[in-house]
């Protein structure tokens, strides 16, 4: 009796496996209808972003002073905050560490709140445009 139940169960399993291999998943097609103005706005935004000069952006200064300390501050920043880039700049007579390149003051303020936890003397500024000769 048990042997017959096992044979019947195995036959049912084989039949079901044949039917499931024959079945196909549903296939569909999606059509997105959007206003043409959205595409135009996206192109305009890309153009504006590509034409922006880096001097039009806000930066955060985390250190100003001797070179050795500036290198250490830059290294400490790079290991703690990976979401923003940093660079060391020499402006006579000090080395300065600048971080980020923020499009808006609001974006810079949000970053400053996080950065001040580690670098309490940090502040936001907008670099002066270099004069062309």
Rosetta blueprint (number, residue, H / E / L):
1 X L
2 X H
3 X H
4 X H
5 X H
6 X H
7 X H
8 X H
9 X H
10 X H
11 X H
12 X H
13 X H
14 X H
15 X H
16 X H
17 X H
18 X H
19 X H
20 X H
21 X H
22 X H
23 X L
24 X L
25 X L
26 X L
27 X L
28 X L
29 X L
30 X L
31 X L
32 X L
33 X L
34 X L
35 X L
36 X H
37 X H
38 X H
39 X H
40 X H
41 X H
42 X H
43 X H
44 X H
45 X H
46 X H
47 X H
48 X H
49 X H
50 X H
51 X H
52 X L
53 X L
54 X H
55 X H
56 X H
57 X L
58 X E
59 X E
60 X E
61 X E
62 X E
63 X E
64 X E
65 X E
66 X L
67 X H
68 X H
69 X H
70 X H
71 X H
72 X H
73 X H
74 X H
75 X H
76 X H
77 X H
78 X H
79 X H
80 X H
81 X L
82 X L
83 X L
84 X L
85 X L
86 X E
87 X E
88 X E
89 X E
90 X E
91 X E
92 X L
93 X L
94 X E
95 X E
96 X E
97 X E
98 X E
99 X E
100 X E
101 X E
102 X E
103 X L
104 X L
105 X H
106 X H
107 X H
108 X H
109 X H
110 X H
111 X H
112 X H
113 X H
114 X H
115 X H
116 X L
117 X L
118 X L
119 X L
120 X L
121 X L
122 X L
123 X E
124 X E
125 X E
126 X E
127 X L
128 X L
129 X L
130 X L
131 X L
132 X L
133 X L
